[in-house]
Amino acid sequence: MNHADWIGFIGVFQILLAYTLNVSGRLEKNSLTFILLNLFGGILACLASVLMKYIPFIILEGVWSIVSLIALIKRKN
């Protein structure tokens, strides 16, 4: 596996971990941990997609990161 694969793996793992913990009732959707796992996971997955030049996932993970960032900003207010 190359660097892009490892970056993507870590990012996707964070997103899936957040989802699994939320569905199992261990993390609320408004918790800081949930939002940060999604934000940093999305950023890493987006970066890996940029390195692989795969436009559909750049868009998907870019939007995922923006939505998570908005949730973080709203949480602080």
DRENPALO-755522 format. One record per residue: x, y, z of N, C-alpha, C in turn; residue in three letters. Coordinates in Angstrom, 2 decimals. Last residue first. Layout:
// residues N
<pt n_east="X" n_north="Y" n_up="Z" ca_east="X" ca_north="Y" ca_up="Z" c_east="X" c_north="Y" c_up="Z" r="ALA"/>
...
// end
This chain:
// residues 77
<pt n_east="-21.52" n_north="27.68" n_up="18.89" ca_east="-22.39" ca_north="28.85" ca_up="19.13" c_east="-23.48" c_north="28.56" c_up="20.10" r="ASN"/>
<pt n_east="-20.34" n_north="25.23" n_up="18.54" ca_east="-19.64" ca_north="26.20" ca_up="19.37" c_east="-20.50" c_north="27.42" c_up="19.69" r="LYS"/>
<pt n_east="-22.03" n_north="23.99" n_up="16.74" ca_east="-21.93" ca_north="23.46" ca_up="18.11" c_east="-21.29" c_north="24.46" c_up="19.03" r="ARG"/>
<pt n_east="-21.54" n_north="25.35" n_up="14.38" ca_east="-22.86" ca_north="25.49" ca_up="15.03" c_east="-22.80" c_north="25.02" c_up="16.47" r="LYS"/>
<pt n_east="-18.96" n_north="24.36" n_up="13.87" ca_east="-19.17" ca_north="25.81" ca_up="14.09" c_east="-20.49" c_north="26.04" c_up="14.82" r="ILE"/>
<pt n_east="-19.52" n_north="21.65" n_up="13.49" ca_east="-18.60" ca_north="22.06" ca_up="14.55" c_east="-18.82" c_north="23.53" c_up="14.89" r="LEU"/>
<pt n_east="-21.18" n_north="21.74" n_up="11.25" ca_east="-21.70" ca_north="21.20" ca_up="12.51" c_east="-20.83" c_north="21.62" c_up="13.68" r="ALA"/>
<pt n_east="-19.31" n_north="22.74" n_up="9.41" ca_east="-20.49" ca_north="23.55" ca_up="9.75" c_east="-21.10" c_north="23.07" c_up="11.06" r="ILE"/>
<pt n_east="-17.61" n_north="20.52" n_up="9.32" ca_east="-17.10" ca_north="21.80" ca_up="9.79" c_east="-18.25" c_north="22.73" c_up="10.20" r="LEU"/>
<pt n_east="-19.33" n_north="18.65" n_up="8.17" ca_east="-18.81" ca_north="18.43" ca_up="9.53" c_east="-18.27" c_north="19.72" c_up="10.13" r="SER"/>
<pt n_east="-19.66" n_north="19.80" n_up="5.65" ca_east="-20.83" ca_north="19.59" ca_up="6.52" c_east="-20.38" c_north="19.39" c_up="7.97" r="VAL"/>
<pt n_east="-17.00" n_north="19.64" n_up="4.76" ca_east="-17.65" ca_north="20.94" ca_up="4.91" c_east="-18.86" c_north="20.83" c_up="5.84" r="ILE"/>
<pt n_east="-16.60" n_north="16.85" n_up="4.66" ca_east="-15.78" ca_north="17.68" ca_up="5.54" c_east="-16.43" c_north="19.04" c_up="5.80" r="SER"/>
<pt n_east="-18.46" n_north="16.14" n_up="2.70" ca_east="-18.53" ca_north="15.53" ca_up="4.04" c_east="-17.77" c_north="16.40" c_up="5.06" r="TRP"/>
<pt n_east="-17.42" n_north="17.51" n_up="0.52" ca_east="-18.72" ca_north="17.92" ca_up="1.06" c_east="-18.87" c_north="17.38" c_up="2.48" r="VAL"/>
<pt n_east="-15.07" n_north="15.98" n_up="0.25" ca_east="-15.00" ca_north="17.43" ca_up="0.45" c_east="-16.29" c_north="17.96" c_up="1.05" r="GLY"/>
<pt n_east="-16.07" n_north="13.46" n_up="-0.25" ca_east="-15.36" ca_north="13.68" ca_up="1.01" c_east="-15.17" c_north="15.17" c_up="1.29" r="GLU"/>
<pt n_east="-17.32" n_north="13.95" n_up="-2.81" ca_east="-18.01" ca_north="13.33" ca_up="-1.68" c_east="-17.34" c_north="13.69" c_up="-0.35" r="LEU"/>
<pt n_east="-15.21" n_north="15.09" n_up="-4.37" ca_east="-16.46" ca_north="15.81" ca_up="-4.13" c_east="-17.16" c_north="15.27" c_up="-2.89" r="ILE"/>
<pt n_east="-13.40" n_north="13.00" n_up="-4.28" ca_east="-12.97" ca_north="14.34" ca_up="-3.85" c_east="-14.21" c_north="15.15" c_up="-3.50" r="ILE"/>
<pt n_east="-14.89" n_north="11.00" n_up="-5.44" ca_east="-14.66" ca_north="10.94" ca_up="-4.00" c_east="-14.06" c_north="12.22" c_up="-3.45" r="PHE"/>
<pt n_east="-14.91" n_north="11.87" n_up="-8.17" ca_east="-16.16" ca_north="11.63" ca_up="-7.42" c_east="-15.97" c_north="11.61" c_up="-5.91" r="PRO"/>
<pt n_east="-12.02" n_north="12.16" n_up="-8.84" ca_east="-12.93" ca_north="13.30" ca_up="-8.67" c_east="-14.20" c_north="12.98" c_up="-7.88" r="ILE"/>
<pt n_east="-9.16" n_north="11.06" n_up="-8.00" ca_east="-10.47" ca_north="10.44" ca_up="-8.20" c_east="-11.55" c_north="11.45" c_up="-7.82" r="TYR"/>
<pt n_east="-6.36" n_north="11.30" n_up="-7.60" ca_east="-7.04" ca_north="12.02" ca_up="-8.68" c_east="-8.37" c_north="11.38" c_up="-9.04" r="LYS"/>
<pt n_east="-5.03" n_north="10.42" n_up="-5.45" ca_east="-5.35" ca_north="9.40" ca_up="-6.46" c_east="-6.05" c_north="9.99" c_up="-7.68" r="MET"/>
<pt n_east="-4.89" n_north="12.78" n_up="-4.02" ca_east="-3.64" ca_north="12.12" ca_up="-4.40" c_east="-3.86" c_north="11.07" c_up="-5.48" r="LEU"/>
<pt n_east="-7.63" n_north="13.15" n_up="-3.61" ca_east="-6.88" ca_north="14.12" ca_up="-4.42" c_east="-5.59" c_north="13.47" c_up="-4.91" r="VAL"/>
<pt n_east="-8.13" n_north="10.99" n_up="-1.93" ca_east="-8.79" ca_north="11.03" ca_up="-3.23" c_east="-8.10" c_north="12.03" c_up="-4.16" r="SER"/>
<pt n_east="-6.65" n_north="11.77" n_up="0.30" ca_east="-6.28" ca_north="10.54" ca_up="-0.41" c_east="-6.89" c_north="10.53" c_up="-1.80" r="ALA"/>
<pt n_east="-8.15" n_north="14.05" n_up="0.99" ca_east="-6.74" ca_north="14.17" ca_up="0.61" c_east="-6.28" c_north="12.95" c_up="-0.17" r="LEU"/>
<pt n_east="-10.56" n_north="12.82" n_up="1.71" ca_east="-10.52" ca_north="13.75" ca_up="0.58" c_east="-9.08" c_north="13.91" c_up="0.07" r="CYS"/>
<pt n_east="-9.74" n_north="11.39" n_up="3.94" ca_east="-10.26" ca_north="10.65" ca_up="2.78" c_east="-10.26" c_north="11.53" c_up="1.54" r="ALA"/>
<pt n_east="-9.03" n_north="13.57" n_up="5.60" ca_east="-8.03" ca_north="12.57" ca_up="5.19" c_east="-8.48" c_north="11.79" c_up="3.96" r="LEU"/>
<pt n_east="-11.53" n_north="14.87" n_up="5.83" ca_east="-10.36" ca_north="15.57" ca_up="5.30" c_east="-9.31" c_north="14.58" c_up="4.80" r="ILE"/>
<pt n_east="-13.08" n_north="12.86" n_up="7.03" ca_east="-13.43" ca_north="13.38" ca_up="5.70" c_east="-12.26" c_north="14.09" c_up="5.05" r="GLY"/>
<pt n_east="-11.75" n_north="12.60" n_up="9.49" ca_east="-11.87" ca_north="11.46" ca_up="8.58" c_east="-12.17" c_north="11.90" c_up="7.17" r="GLY"/>
<pt n_east="-12.17" n_north="15.14" n_up="10.54" ca_east="-10.81" ca_north="14.72" ca_up="10.19" c_east="-10.79" c_north="13.49" c_up="9.29" r="PHE"/>
<pt n_east="-15.07" n_north="15.07" n_up="10.67" ca_east="-14.32" ca_north="16.15" ca_up="10.04" c_east="-12.93" c_north="15.68" c_up="9.61" r="LEU"/>
<pt n_east="-15.71" n_north="12.71" n_up="12.10" ca_east="-16.20" ca_north="12.91" ca_up="10.74" c_east="-15.40" c_north="13.98" c_up="9.99" r="ASN"/>
<pt n_east="-14.40" n_north="13.24" n_up="14.52" ca_east="-14.08" ca_north="12.02" ca_up="13.77" c_east="-14.52" c_north="12.17" c_up="12.31" r="LEU"/>
<pt n_east="-15.74" n_north="15.64" n_up="15.24" ca_east="-14.31" ca_north="15.66" ca_up="14.89" c_east="-13.88" c_north="14.40" c_up="14.14" r="LEU"/>
<pt n_east="-18.36" n_north="14.70" n_up="15.73" ca_east="-18.11" ca_north="15.72" ca_up="14.71" c_east="-16.65" c_north="15.72" c_up="14.28" r="ILE"/>
<pt n_east="-17.90" n_north="12.86" n_up="17.81" ca_east="-18.54" ca_north="12.44" ca_up="16.57" c_east="-18.22" c_north="13.42" c_up="15.44" r="PHE"/>
<pt n_east="-16.77" n_north="14.57" n_up="19.79" ca_east="-16.02" ca_north="13.42" ca_up="19.27" c_east="-16.58" c_north="12.97" c_up="17.92" r="THR"/>
<pt n_east="-18.87" n_north="16.33" n_up="20.37" ca_east="-17.63" ca_north="16.84" ca_up="19.77" c_east="-16.83" c_north="15.70" c_up="19.14" r="LEU"/>
<pt n_east="-22.18" n_north="15.29" n_up="19.52" ca_east="-21.01" ca_north="15.25" ca_up="20.40" c_east="-19.77" c_north="15.72" c_up="19.64" r="SER"/>
<pt n_east="-24.42" n_north="15.10" n_up="17.99" ca_east="-23.95" ca_north="16.45" ca_up="18.30" c_east="-22.71" c_north="16.46" c_up="19.19" r="ASN"/>
<pt n_east="-24.99" n_north="12.42" n_up="17.85" ca_east="-24.61" ca_north="13.10" ca_up="16.61" c_east="-24.09" c_north="14.51" c_up="16.85" r="LYS"/>
<pt n_east="-23.45" n_north="10.56" n_up="20.53" ca_east="-24.55" ca_north="11.37" ca_up="20.00" c_east="-24.07" c_north="12.12" c_up="18.76" r="GLU"/>
<pt n_east="-22.27" n_north="7.30" n_up="20.88" ca_east="-21.93" ca_north="8.69" ca_up="20.57" c_east="-23.16" c_north="9.39" c_up="20.02" r="LEU"/>
<pt n_east="-23.46" n_north="4.90" n_up="21.40" ca_east="-22.32" ca_north="5.29" ca_up="22.25" c_east="-21.86" c_north="6.72" c_up="22.01" r="ARG"/>
<pt n_east="-25.38" n_north="3.79" n_up="19.79" ca_east="-25.81" ca_north="4.60" ca_up="20.91" c_east="-24.69" c_north="5.07" c_up="21.82" r="GLY"/>
<pt n_east="-24.71" n_north="2.57" n_up="17.46" ca_east="-24.77" ca_north="1.71" ca_up="18.65" c_east="-25.17" c_north="2.48" c_up="19.91" r="SER"/>
<pt n_east="-24.57" n_north="4.73" n_up="15.77" ca_east="-25.66" ca_north="3.77" ca_up="15.58" c_east="-25.81" c_north="2.88" c_up="16.81" r="VAL"/>
<pt n_east="-22.18" n_north="5.92" n_up="16.74" ca_east="-23.46" ca_north="6.63" ca_up="16.77" c_east="-24.63" c_north="5.66" c_up="16.68" r="ASN"/>
<pt n_east="-20.24" n_north="3.99" n_up="16.27" ca_east="-20.48" ca_north="4.43" ca_up="17.64" c_east="-21.81" c_north="5.18" c_up="17.77" r="LEU"/>
<pt n_east="-20.44" n_north="3.89" n_up="13.45" ca_east="-20.71" ca_north="2.70" ca_up="14.27" c_east="-21.02" c_north="3.08" c_up="15.71" r="THR"/>
<pt n_east="-19.66" n_north="6.52" n_up="12.73" ca_east="-20.97" ca_north="5.99" ca_up="12.36" c_east="-21.36" c_north="4.82" c_up="13.25" r="TYR"/>
<pt n_east="-17.04" n_north="6.63" n_up="13.73" ca_east="-18.05" ca_north="7.59" ca_up="14.19" c_east="-19.45" c_north="7.05" c_up="13.92" r="ALA"/>
<pt n_east="-15.91" n_north="4.56" n_up="12.19" ca_east="-15.92" ca_north="4.46" ca_up="13.65" c_east="-16.99" c_north="5.40" c_up="14.22" r="LEU"/>
<pt n_east="-16.14" n_north="5.61" n_up="9.63" ca_east="-16.90" ca_north="4.40" ca_up="9.97" c_east="-16.96" c_north="4.19" c_up="11.48" r="LEU"/>
<pt n_east="-14.38" n_north="7.79" n_up="9.87" ca_east="-15.78" ca_north="8.00" ca_up="9.51" c_east="-16.62" c_north="6.80" c_up="9.92" r="ILE"/>
<pt n_east="-11.97" n_north="6.44" n_up="10.47" ca_east="-12.53" ca_north="7.42" ca_up="11.41" c_east="-14.01" c_north="7.66" c_up="11.14" r="GLN"/>
<pt n_east="-11.63" n_north="4.89" n_up="8.16" ca_east="-11.79" ca_north="4.24" ca_up="9.45" c_east="-12.42" c_north="5.19" c_up="10.46" r="PHE"/>
<pt n_east="-11.20" n_north="6.89" n_up="6.28" ca_east="-12.43" ca_north="6.09" ca_up="6.19" c_east="-12.68" c_north="5.36" c_up="7.51" r="VAL"/>
<pt n_east="-8.65" n_north="7.79" n_up="7.20" ca_east="-9.81" ca_north="8.66" ca_up="7.10" c_east="-11.12" c_north="7.91" c_up="7.10" r="GLY"/>
<pt n_east="-7.06" n_north="5.49" n_up="6.97" ca_east="-7.23" ca_north="6.12" ca_up="8.27" c_east="-8.46" c_north="7.02" c_up="8.27" r="ILE"/>
<pt n_east="-7.26" n_north="5.04" n_up="4.17" ca_east="-7.68" ca_north="4.02" ca_up="5.14" c_east="-7.95" c_north="4.63" c_up="6.50" r="PHE"/>
<pt n_east="-6.10" n_north="7.38" n_up="3.11" ca_east="-7.51" ca_north="7.07" ca_up="2.88" c_east="-8.05" c_north="6.06" c_up="3.87" r="GLY"/>
<pt n_east="-3.47" n_north="7.01" n_up="4.00" ca_east="-4.21" ca_north="8.21" ca_up="4.38" c_east="-5.71" c_north="7.96" c_up="4.24" r="ILE"/>
<pt n_east="-2.87" n_north="4.59" n_up="2.70" ca_east="-2.85" ca_north="4.67" ca_up="4.15" c_east="-3.63" c_north="5.88" c_up="4.66" r="TRP"/>
<pt n_east="-3.11" n_north="5.34" n_up="-0.03" ca_east="-3.93" ca_north="4.26" ca_up="0.53" c_east="-4.01" c_north="4.35" c_up="2.05" r="ASP"/>
<pt n_east="-1.13" n_north="7.29" n_up="-0.21" ca_east="-2.53" ca_north="7.66" ca_up="-0.45" c_east="-3.47" c_north="6.61" c_up="0.13" r="ALA"/>
<pt n_east="1.22" n_north="5.74" n_up="0.20" ca_east="0.81" ca_north="6.77" ca_up="1.15" c_east="-0.65" c_north="7.15" c_up="1.00" r="HIS"/>
<pt n_east="0.43" n_north="2.26" n_up="-0.74" ca_east="1.19" ca_north="3.51" ca_up="-0.80" c_east="0.63" c_north="4.53" c_up="0.20" r="ASN"/>
<pt n_east="0.84" n_north="-1.18" n_up="0.00" ca_east="0.00" ca_north="0.00" ca_up="0.00" c_east="0.88" c_north="1.25" c_up="0.00" r="MET"/>
// end
